[in-house]
Amino acid sequence: MVLMHIPIPSLPIPPSWFPGHMMKFTRMLPALLTRTDVVLEIRDSRLPLTSINRTLEGALQKWRLARGWDPNNRTRRIVNAGACERIIVLNKRDLVPEWGMEPFRNAMAKKFPDQQVMFASWQRPRDIRNLSELLVNTARRYPHAMELNVLVIGMPNVGKSTLLNALRNMGIKGRTPKAFQTSAQPGLTQALSTRLKVSLEPLVYAFDTPGVMLPYLGRGEEGAERGVKLALIEPDVEPVLSLRVAGIKEGLYDMEALASYLLYRLNVLDPMSPAYLQLLPEGATPTTDLHDFLEQLARRMGMIMRGAELDTARAAVYFVRWWREEGGLIAAASSHLHLSEAFAPESHHPPMQGWGFDFQWQLGAEGRSATKNDQAKIVQAKMEVCIDDHLATIEREENEELNVSPTQIKKQQVKEEKLKRKLKHLQR
């Protein structure tokens, strides 16, 4: 059975979390970039677009222009007096299907030619070695420079401190102490770190920075979906109040809301055989009905309340916990590209395919007779469309000020009113 129509569930309004240390770092960033040679931006592989922190983009673009990059051609450098590179590291690569990695890299290279993109998992020494070699080779291209300074940025809990500890162990031979504390809870790093040496020859230093959330996730369906995505991807699973997950207070989300979006996403990732089927009784088929799904899960797991009533609330918590602990790995490993599958042409709702949480597209007839190489090109083209749609949404939100919270709008209005009163008083 193939799900032909997968409706997105209704989602709650997203909360915001932007404490003082995040604001402080955002204001410090332009000054920090003046002594930075490489920006290492860590994102989550499942959210390569959502985990972009657009509040930092302006400072990063000014940094590139100040270092001699052509404003009209992002691949041309007019003045090349020192290193100025931006490297995007997509962490947790084992949580996205392998078939989408190369098409995604090619799509990003086409849309963002000024950024180097690589996938990594801190449990894979080869990935750490490749990143270490990339930094060392960048330093060697500028032998006149005494050292290379790397600034590591990203949202909370994407693995910045873990990365730096791994780079230090890879770049400096012998036993090295753990340089930075790490935690499953976001927000442990709240100030700019001291410089950490990650290579001796050539000299490469790195700075860890506080994770910075978006001050406001946005309004409407787009903002609601961003919030749920960020709340779902983290491994902290205890359903207690005030637990912060990826910068979101998980207690502000109803577990059934998270479960409903997770069910939707797993259906999109694999509409033929979603990973959650292994949780259900034998012979179960894919479903878009959350209530039906939770009842099947509760019955299978023996989650019964007094009066022989199925405990669907407990089943929702179990479902989200399963996803964070093992379901993500299972979904990535078992997901297959279905471009070449034959689907009923008379359907009013063509089936969908997804990759990670940020990419999805309708399946058409173009991939049915395509070779493996042609399929990769088709996937790349569909990913490019998704990236264009994401950029268009961001631009629209900025133009319409939908990315500014009502609280900030009110503060700005009060500030403008005070300024008007001050000017009026001075004119007397």
VONUMAR-248976 format. One record per residue (C-alpha): x, y, z; residue number from 1; residue in one letter. Coordinates in Angstrom, 3 decimals, decimal comma. Example, Ala and Ser with C-alpha at 12.3 -4.5 7.8 and 13.67 -1.06 7.14 Angstrom:
<rs>
{r {12,300; -4,500; 7,800}; 1; a}
{r {13,670; -1,060; 7,140}; 2; s}
</rs>
This chain:
<rs>
{r {0,000; 0,000; 0,000}; 1; m}
{r {1,216; 3,490; -0,916}; 2; v}
{r {-0,114; 6,600; 0,824}; 3; l}
{r {-1,348; 8,842; -1,996}; 4; m}
{r {-2,397; 11,805; 0,151}; 5; h}
{r {-0,448; 12,859; 3,246}; 6; i}
{r {-2,006; 15,978; 4,824}; 7; p}
{r {0,101; 18,064; 7,185}; 8; i}
{r {-1,441; 18,165; 10,680}; 9; p}
{r {-2,542; 21,283; 12,485}; 10; s}
{r {0,378; 22,540; 14,603}; 11; l}
{r {0,581; 24,788; 17,690}; 12; p}
{r {2,023; 28,293; 17,741}; 13; i}
{r {5,791; 28,045; 18,336}; 14; p}
{r {7,335; 29,343; 21,563}; 15; p}
{r {10,451; 31,516; 21,556}; 16; s}
{r {13,659; 31,218; 23,573}; 17; w}
{r {16,322; 33,894; 23,083}; 18; f}
{r {18,124; 34,523; 26,389}; 19; p}
{r {20,592; 37,311; 27,019}; 20; g}
{r {23,782; 35,419; 26,168}; 21; h}
{r {22,447; 34,773; 22,650}; 22; m}
{r {21,695; 38,447; 22,100}; 23; m}
{r {25,123; 39,358; 23,448}; 24; k}
{r {26,887; 37,015; 21,006}; 25; f}
{r {24,808; 38,270; 18,062}; 26; t}
{r {26,008; 41,807; 18,816}; 27; r}
{r {29,618; 40,635; 19,255}; 28; m}
{r {29,754; 38,677; 15,983}; 29; l}
{r {30,841; 41,507; 13,604}; 30; p}
{r {33,838; 42,311; 15,832}; 31; a}
{r {34,737; 38,612; 16,190}; 32; l}
{r {34,719; 38,163; 12,419}; 33; l}
{r {37,461; 40,768; 12,004}; 34; t}
{r {39,930; 38,249; 13,456}; 35; r}
{r {38,328; 35,149; 11,905}; 36; t}
{r {39,694; 33,319; 8,857}; 37; d}
{r {37,230; 30,430; 8,617}; 38; v}
{r {33,604; 30,253; 9,756}; 39; v}
{r {32,609; 26,688; 10,565}; 40; l}
{r {28,825; 26,542; 10,682}; 41; e}
{r {27,303; 23,403; 12,201}; 42; i}
{r {23,808; 22,391; 11,098}; 43; r}
{r {21,666; 19,311; 11,626}; 44; d}
{r {21,563; 17,028; 8,571}; 45; s}
{r {17,828; 16,512; 9,069}; 46; r}
{r {17,204; 20,281; 9,017}; 47; l}
{r {19,814; 21,704; 6,605}; 48; p}
{r {17,575; 24,682; 5,823}; 49; l}
{r {15,623; 25,162; 9,069}; 50; t}
{r {18,842; 25,154; 11,118}; 51; s}
{r {20,213; 28,127; 9,144}; 52; i}
{r {20,337; 31,066; 11,525}; 53; n}
{r {19,397; 33,929; 9,255}; 54; r}
{r {19,989; 36,503; 12,020}; 55; t}
{r {23,726; 35,930; 11,499}; 56; l}
{r {23,680; 36,038; 7,686}; 57; e}
{r {24,085; 39,818; 7,413}; 58; g}
{r {27,284; 39,875; 9,481}; 59; a}
{r {28,713; 36,914; 7,532}; 60; l}
{r {28,069; 38,576; 4,165}; 61; q}
{r {29,720; 41,835; 5,327}; 62; k}
{r {32,719; 39,797; 6,528}; 63; w}
{r {33,165; 38,254; 3,086}; 64; r}
{r {32,905; 41,612; 1,335}; 65; l}
{r {35,423; 43,155; 3,734}; 66; a}
{r {37,844; 40,305; 2,900}; 67; r}
{r {37,749; 41,041; -0,816}; 68; g}
{r {34,999; 38,841; -2,268}; 69; w}
{r {33,165; 40,226; -5,305}; 70; d}
{r {29,604; 41,306; -4,309}; 71; p}
{r {28,379; 40,480; -7,836}; 72; n}
{r {30,113; 37,118; -8,170}; 73; n}
{r {30,239; 34,988; -5,038}; 74; r}
{r {32,929; 32,700; -6,489}; 75; t}
{r {35,365; 35,514; -7,415}; 76; r}
{r {37,723; 37,144; -4,968}; 77; r}
{r {39,109; 40,563; -5,886}; 78; i}
{r {41,618; 40,827; -3,026}; 79; v}
{r {43,117; 37,615; -1,654}; 80; n}
{r {45,272; 38,713; 1,247}; 81; a}
{r {44,287; 35,954; 3,668}; 82; g}
{r {41,934; 33,079; 4,305}; 83; a}
{r {38,191; 33,773; 4,236}; 84; c}
{r {36,181; 30,572; 3,966}; 85; e}
{r {32,731; 29,471; 5,066}; 86; r}
{r {32,332; 25,737; 5,675}; 87; i}
{r {28,945; 24,152; 6,367}; 88; i}
{r {29,160; 20,910; 8,352}; 89; v}
{r {25,976; 18,841; 8,401}; 90; l}
{r {26,143; 16,851; 11,611}; 91; n}
{r {24,425; 13,495; 12,326}; 92; k}
{r {24,734; 12,247; 8,756}; 93; r}
{r {23,616; 8,781; 9,817}; 94; d}
{r {20,106; 10,168; 10,412}; 95; l}
{r {19,415; 10,987; 6,738}; 96; v}
{r {19,264; 8,518; 3,819}; 97; p}
{r {22,515; 8,100; 1,910}; 98; e}
{r {20,818; 8,414; -1,500}; 99; w}
{r {20,127; 12,123; -0,966}; 100; g}
{r {23,565; 13,312; 0,170}; 101; m}
{r {25,278; 13,785; -3,179}; 102; e}
{r {22,233; 15,417; -4,848}; 103; p}
{r {21,996; 17,749; -1,851}; 104; f}
{r {25,689; 18,687; -2,060}; 105; r}
{r {25,312; 19,436; -5,764}; 106; n}
{r {22,143; 21,474; -5,191}; 107; a}
{r {23,851; 23,541; -2,467}; 108; m}
{r {26,929; 24,079; -4,654}; 109; a}
{r {24,666; 25,482; -7,360}; 110; k}
{r {22,612; 27,702; -5,056}; 111; k}
{r {25,407; 28,718; -2,632}; 112; f}
{r {28,714; 28,518; -4,546}; 113; p}
{r {30,466; 30,490; -1,797}; 114; d}
{r {29,934; 27,713; 0,779}; 115; q}
{r {31,711; 24,384; 1,156}; 116; q}
{r {29,325; 21,656; 2,340}; 117; v}
{r {30,278; 18,379; 3,989}; 118; m}
{r {28,413; 15,724; 5,963}; 119; f}
{r {29,810; 14,397; 9,226}; 120; a}
{r {29,174; 12,243; 12,222}; 121; s}
{r {31,389; 12,676; 15,249}; 122; w}
{r {31,390; 8,892; 15,660}; 123; q}
{r {33,105; 8,477; 12,259}; 124; r}
{r {36,858; 9,211; 12,516}; 125; p}
{r {37,060; 9,549; 8,730}; 126; r}
{r {34,692; 12,544; 8,798}; 127; d}
{r {36,712; 14,271; 11,520}; 128; i}
{r {39,932; 13,559; 9,613}; 129; r}
{r {38,475; 15,060; 6,417}; 130; n}
{r {37,420; 18,214; 8,244}; 131; l}
{r {40,796; 18,498; 9,982}; 132; s}
{r {42,593; 18,132; 6,642}; 133; e}
{r {40,344; 20,771; 5,083}; 134; l}
{r {41,294; 23,282; 7,791}; 135; l}
{r {45,000; 22,390; 7,608}; 136; v}
{r {45,051; 22,684; 3,809}; 137; n}
{r {43,328; 26,066; 4,041}; 138; t}
{r {46,030; 27,262; 6,437}; 139; a}
{r {48,789; 25,983; 4,129}; 140; r}
{r {47,453; 28,020; 1,217}; 141; r}
{r {48,482; 31,119; 3,178}; 142; y}
{r {52,009; 30,334; 4,447}; 143; p}
{r {52,667; 33,979; 5,308}; 144; h}
{r {49,947; 33,892; 7,985}; 145; a}
{r {51,172; 32,933; 11,441}; 146; m}
{r {47,947; 31,062; 12,294}; 147; e}
{r {44,441; 30,237; 11,115}; 148; l}
{r {41,530; 31,248; 13,341}; 149; n}
{r {38,272; 29,283; 13,070}; 150; v}
{r {34,960; 30,492; 14,508}; 151; l}
{r {32,429; 27,700; 15,134}; 152; v}
{r {28,782; 28,804; 15,047}; 153; i}
{r {25,369; 27,130; 14,980}; 154; g}
{r {22,083; 26,677; 16,805}; 155; m}
{r {22,034; 25,226; 20,340}; 156; p}
{r {22,942; 21,581; 20,781}; 157; n}
{r {24,028; 20,849; 17,194}; 158; v}
{r {27,369; 19,494; 18,461}; 159; g}
{r {29,802; 22,416; 18,255}; 160; k}
{r {31,750; 21,585; 21,432}; 161; s}
{r {31,790; 17,879; 20,563}; 162; t}
{r {33,209; 18,727; 17,145}; 163; l}
{r {36,016; 20,828; 18,592}; 164; l}
{r {36,985; 18,122; 21,074}; 165; n}
{r {37,111; 15,595; 18,213}; 166; a}
{r {39,159; 17,959; 16,018}; 167; l}
{r {41,622; 18,554; 18,845}; 168; r}
{r {42,070; 14,823; 19,390}; 169; n}
{r {42,564; 14,287; 15,650}; 170; m}
{r {44,911; 17,232; 15,056}; 171; g}
{r {47,191; 16,937; 18,082}; 172; i}
{r {48,939; 13,614; 18,568}; 173; k}
{r {49,055; 11,987; 21,956}; 174; g}
{r {46,639; 12,134; 24,854}; 175; r}
{r {44,714; 15,388; 25,033}; 176; t}
{r {42,258; 16,412; 27,736}; 177; p}
{r {38,651; 17,147; 26,870}; 178; k}
{r {38,817; 20,848; 26,165}; 179; a}
{r {35,130; 21,773; 26,285}; 180; f}
{r {32,262; 20,496; 28,371}; 181; q}
{r {29,406; 18,994; 26,391}; 182; t}
{r {25,808; 18,356; 27,338}; 183; s}
{r {22,643; 16,931; 25,835}; 184; a}
{r {20,907; 20,042; 27,152}; 185; q}
{r {21,181; 23,079; 24,850}; 186; p}
{r {22,699; 26,285; 26,143}; 187; g}
{r {25,640; 24,879; 28,134}; 188; l}
{r {28,080; 27,140; 26,256}; 189; t}
{r {26,980; 30,683; 27,092}; 190; q}
{r {30,118; 32,696; 26,358}; 191; a}
{r {32,837; 32,801; 23,741}; 192; l}
{r {35,481; 30,222; 24,615}; 193; s}
{r {39,199; 30,786; 24,839}; 194; t}
{r {41,131; 29,714; 21,774}; 195; r}
{r {41,523; 25,978; 21,355}; 196; l}
{r {44,528; 24,682; 19,431}; 197; k}
{r {43,390; 22,021; 16,927}; 198; v}
{r {46,594; 21,754; 14,843}; 199; s}
{r {50,266; 22,329; 15,584}; 200; l}
{r {51,693; 22,430; 12,059}; 201; e}
{r {50,345; 24,658; 10,673}; 202; p}
{r {48,881; 26,457; 13,667}; 203; l}
{r {45,083; 26,327; 13,686}; 204; v}
{r {42,998; 27,717; 16,535}; 205; y}
{r {39,231; 27,476; 17,029}; 206; a}
{r {36,672; 29,329; 19,136}; 207; f}
{r {33,526; 27,708; 20,486}; 208; d}
{r {30,509; 30,011; 20,642}; 209; t}
{r {27,081; 29,993; 22,301}; 210; p}
{r {24,353; 28,356; 20,278}; 211; g}
{r {22,066; 31,055; 18,917}; 212; v}
{r {18,383; 30,445; 18,204}; 213; m}
{r {16,212; 32,547; 15,946}; 214; l}
{r {14,727; 35,343; 18,086}; 215; p}
{r {11,327; 34,488; 16,606}; 216; y}
{r {10,393; 31,387; 14,621}; 217; l}
{r {7,738; 33,140; 12,569}; 218; g}
{r {3,973; 33,258; 12,253}; 219; r}
{r {1,467; 31,037; 10,564}; 220; g}
{r {2,052; 27,514; 9,312}; 221; e}
{r {5,728; 28,114; 8,480}; 222; e}
{r {6,603; 29,267; 11,998}; 223; g}
{r {4,582; 26,485; 13,597}; 224; a}
{r {6,352; 23,843; 11,497}; 225; e}
{r {9,805; 25,249; 12,319}; 226; r}
{r {9,089; 25,005; 16,019}; 227; g}
{r {7,902; 21,398; 15,882}; 228; v}
{r {10,869; 20,369; 13,710}; 229; k}
{r {13,348; 21,820; 16,192}; 230; l}
{r {11,530; 20,210; 19,111}; 231; a}
{r {11,528; 16,785; 17,465}; 232; l}
{r {15,118; 16,386; 16,336}; 233; i}
{r {16,847; 16,355; 19,701}; 234; e}
{r {17,611; 13,197; 21,734}; 235; p}
{r {16,309; 14,459; 25,092}; 236; d}
{r {13,136; 12,512; 25,631}; 237; v}
{r {11,905; 12,979; 29,202}; 238; e}
{r {8,415; 14,515; 28,974}; 239; p}
{r {8,878; 16,997; 31,788}; 240; v}
{r {8,053; 20,667; 31,954}; 241; l}
{r {10,731; 23,268; 31,189}; 242; s}
{r {13,015; 20,798; 29,379}; 243; l}
{r {14,679; 22,767; 26,624}; 244; r}
{r {15,041; 20,864; 23,381}; 245; v}
{r {17,061; 22,438; 20,558}; 246; a}
{r {16,311; 25,804; 22,142}; 247; g}
{r {12,592; 24,971; 22,487}; 248; i}
{r {10,910; 24,253; 25,809}; 249; k}
{r {9,516; 20,813; 25,139}; 250; e}
{r {7,004; 21,205; 27,975}; 251; g}
{r {5,300; 23,912; 25,909}; 252; l}
{r {4,458; 21,308; 23,273}; 253; y}
{r {1,762; 18,701; 23,670}; 254; d}
{r {3,322; 15,282; 22,997}; 255; m}
{r {0,472; 14,340; 20,699}; 256; e}
{r {1,240; 17,415; 18,577}; 257; a}
{r {4,833; 16,219; 18,207}; 258; l}
{r {3,620; 12,689; 17,464}; 259; a}
{r {1,212; 13,929; 14,789}; 260; s}
{r {3,969; 15,776; 12,938}; 261; y}
{r {6,368; 12,844; 13,332}; 262; l}
{r {3,767; 10,499; 11,828}; 263; l}
{r {3,374; 12,924; 8,915}; 264; y}
{r {7,131; 13,151; 8,363}; 265; r}
{r {7,741; 9,410; 8,468}; 266; l}
{r {4,969; 8,958; 5,901}; 267; n}
{r {6,615; 11,526; 3,628}; 268; v}
{r {10,059; 9,971; 4,068}; 269; l}
{r {8,786; 6,615; 2,863}; 270; d}
{r {5,151; 6,519; 1,662}; 271; p}
{r {5,374; 2,808; 0,822}; 272; m}
{r {6,860; 1,364; 3,995}; 273; s}
{r {7,315; 3,985; 6,753}; 274; p}
{r {9,669; 3,028; 9,579}; 275; a}
{r {6,953; 3,095; 12,259}; 276; y}
{r {5,308; -0,055; 10,831}; 277; l}
{r {7,678; -2,179; 12,900}; 278; q}
{r {6,029; -0,766; 16,042}; 279; l}
{r {2,533; -1,836; 15,003}; 280; l}
{r {0,868; -5,257; 14,966}; 281; p}
{r {1,801; -7,577; 12,118}; 282; e}
{r {-0,081; -6,792; 8,944}; 283; g}
{r {-0,576; -3,093; 9,772}; 284; a}
{r {-0,567; -0,663; 6,847}; 285; t}
{r {0,613; 2,973; 6,594}; 286; p}
{r {-1,854; 5,467; 8,031}; 287; t}
{r {-2,298; 9,223; 8,311}; 288; t}
{r {-4,802; 8,947; 11,194}; 289; d}
{r {-2,951; 9,784; 14,422}; 290; l}
{r {-5,687; 8,453; 16,705}; 291; h}
{r {-5,810; 5,135; 14,851}; 292; d}
{r {-2,014; 4,905; 14,884}; 293; f}
{r {-1,713; 5,602; 18,627}; 294; l}
{r {-4,447; 3,089; 19,426}; 295; e}
{r {-2,638; 0,397; 17,413}; 296; q}
{r {0,650; 1,281; 19,119}; 297; l}
{r {-0,906; 1,279; 22,612}; 298; a}
{r {-2,557; -2,069; 21,953}; 299; r}
{r {0,697; -3,581; 20,657}; 300; r}
{r {2,703; -2,291; 23,633}; 301; m}
{r {0,078; -3,188; 26,245}; 302; g}
{r {-0,505; 0,433; 27,273}; 303; m}
{r {-3,876; 0,035; 29,010}; 304; i}
{r {-5,445; 2,316; 31,599}; 305; m}
{r {-8,162; 1,525; 34,118}; 306; r}
{r {-11,360; 0,476; 32,499}; 307; g}
{r {-9,482; -1,274; 29,676}; 308; a}
{r {-9,018; 2,076; 27,914}; 309; e}
{r {-6,006; 2,441; 25,610}; 310; l}
{r {-3,421; 4,950; 26,903}; 311; d}
{r {-2,814; 6,935; 23,719}; 312; t}
{r {-1,045; 9,777; 25,579}; 313; a}
{r {1,584; 7,325; 26,802}; 314; r}
{r {1,811; 5,856; 23,293}; 315; a}
{r {2,569; 9,338; 21,906}; 316; a}
{r {5,449; 9,764; 24,370}; 317; v}
{r {6,739; 6,304; 23,476}; 318; y}
{r {6,564; 7,076; 19,741}; 319; f}
{r {8,624; 10,269; 20,064}; 320; v}
{r {11,121; 8,530; 22,394}; 321; r}
{r {11,487; 5,642; 19,919}; 322; w}
{r {12,164; 8,110; 17,110}; 323; w}
{r {14,911; 9,937; 19,006}; 324; r}
{r {16,620; 6,850; 20,367}; 325; e}
{r {16,528; 4,487; 17,393}; 326; e}
{r {13,747; 5,290; 14,957}; 327; g}
{r {15,724; 8,029; 13,233}; 328; g}
{r {18,542; 5,632; 12,430}; 329; l}
{r {16,085; 2,966; 11,258}; 330; i}
{r {14,190; 5,440; 9,047}; 331; a}
{r {17,399; 6,685; 7,407}; 332; a}
{r {18,778; 3,191; 6,831}; 333; a}
{r {15,526; 1,750; 5,465}; 334; s}
{r {14,434; 4,694; 3,306}; 335; s}
{r {14,593; 4,043; -0,424}; 336; h}
{r {14,271; 6,345; -3,396}; 337; l}
{r {10,942; 5,630; -5,117}; 338; h}
{r {11,279; 7,662; -8,318}; 339; l}
{r {11,120; 4,557; -10,472}; 340; s}
{r {8,049; 3,068; -8,801}; 341; e}
{r {4,838; 2,807; -10,798}; 342; a}
{r {1,930; 4,622; -9,148}; 343; f}
{r {-1,682; 4,936; -10,172}; 344; a}
{r {-1,819; 7,768; -12,742}; 345; p}
{r {-5,519; 8,444; -12,063}; 346; e}
{r {-4,858; 9,580; -8,482}; 347; s}
{r {-5,726; 13,203; -7,695}; 348; h}
{r {-2,933; 13,246; -5,095}; 349; h}
{r {0,400; 12,008; -6,487}; 350; p}
{r {2,464; 10,274; -3,784}; 351; p}
{r {5,273; 12,161; -2,075}; 352; m}
{r {8,878; 11,437; -1,224}; 353; q}
{r {11,007; 13,214; 1,353}; 354; g}
{r {14,583; 13,504; 2,529}; 355; w}
{r {15,258; 14,736; 6,046}; 356; g}
{r {12,671; 17,112; 7,474}; 357; f}
{r {13,214; 19,990; 5,016}; 358; d}
{r {12,776; 18,342; 1,620}; 359; f}
{r {9,734; 16,770; 0,016}; 360; q}
{r {8,372; 16,555; -3,513}; 361; w}
{r {5,652; 14,872; -5,510}; 362; q}
{r {6,535; 11,712; -7,374}; 363; l}
{r {5,852; 11,864; -11,089}; 364; g}
{r {6,391; 9,781; -14,188}; 365; a}
{r {9,792; 11,286; -15,007}; 366; e}
{r {11,746; 8,781; -12,895}; 367; g}
{r {10,118; 5,534; -13,961}; 368; r}
{r {12,597; 4,687; -16,717}; 369; s}
{r {15,542; 6,743; -15,422}; 370; a}
{r {18,965; 5,269; -14,770}; 371; t}
{r {20,566; 5,579; -11,337}; 372; k}
{r {22,626; 8,563; -12,525}; 373; n}
{r {19,543; 10,237; -14,003}; 374; d}
{r {17,623; 9,630; -10,767}; 375; q}
{r {20,301; 11,500; -8,819}; 376; a}
{r {19,926; 14,447; -11,218}; 377; k}
{r {16,131; 14,372; -10,816}; 378; i}
{r {16,486; 14,416; -7,022}; 379; v}
{r {18,976; 17,292; -7,263}; 380; q}
{r {16,547; 19,301; -9,402}; 381; a}
{r {13,729; 18,695; -6,909}; 382; k}
{r {16,000; 19,734; -4,027}; 383; m}
{r {16,898; 22,928; -5,875}; 384; e}
{r {13,191; 23,745; -6,127}; 385; v}
{r {12,820; 23,142; -2,364}; 386; c}
{r {15,762; 25,470; -1,650}; 387; i}
{r {14,274; 28,163; -3,913}; 388; d}
{r {10,914; 27,837; -2,145}; 389; d}
{r {12,631; 28,138; 1,253}; 390; h}
{r {14,523; 31,275; 0,211}; 391; l}
{r {11,346; 32,795; -1,238}; 392; a}
{r {9,499; 32,131; 2,035}; 393; t}
{r {12,285; 33,751; 4,070}; 394; i}
{r {12,320; 36,791; 1,786}; 395; e}
{r {8,553; 37,142; 1,985}; 396; r}
{r {8,601; 36,893; 5,789}; 397; e}
{r {11,295; 39,557; 6,006}; 398; e}
{r {9,494; 41,899; 3,616}; 399; n}
{r {6,206; 41,501; 5,492}; 400; e}
{r {7,959; 41,510; 8,911}; 401; e}
{r {6,473; 38,112; 9,726}; 402; l}
{r {9,782; 37,125; 11,344}; 403; n}
{r {9,380; 39,772; 14,043}; 404; v}
{r {7,487; 38,814; 17,188}; 405; s}
{r {4,506; 40,848; 18,422}; 406; p}
{r {6,546; 41,679; 21,544}; 407; t}
{r {9,366; 43,143; 19,445}; 408; q}
{r {6,891; 45,093; 17,334}; 409; i}
{r {5,350; 46,548; 20,491}; 410; k}
{r {8,784; 47,460; 21,882}; 411; k}
{r {9,679; 49,189; 18,614}; 412; q}
{r {6,414; 51,135; 18,678}; 413; q}
{r {7,072; 52,265; 22,256}; 414; v}
{r {10,616; 53,294; 21,293}; 415; k}
{r {9,347; 55,297; 18,308}; 416; e}
{r {6,688; 56,971; 20,429}; 417; e}
{r {9,282; 58,008; 23,034}; 418; k}
{r {11,477; 59,426; 20,267}; 419; l}
{r {8,557; 61,447; 18,880}; 420; k}
{r {7,832; 62,886; 22,330}; 421; r}
{r {11,489; 63,768; 22,811}; 422; k}
{r {11,663; 65,564; 19,450}; 423; l}
{r {8,411; 67,373; 20,184}; 424; k}
{r {9,769; 68,520; 23,558}; 425; h}
{r {13,009; 69,771; 21,962}; 426; l}
{r {11,073; 71,836; 19,399}; 427; q}
{r {9,319; 73,828; 22,101}; 428; r}
</rs>
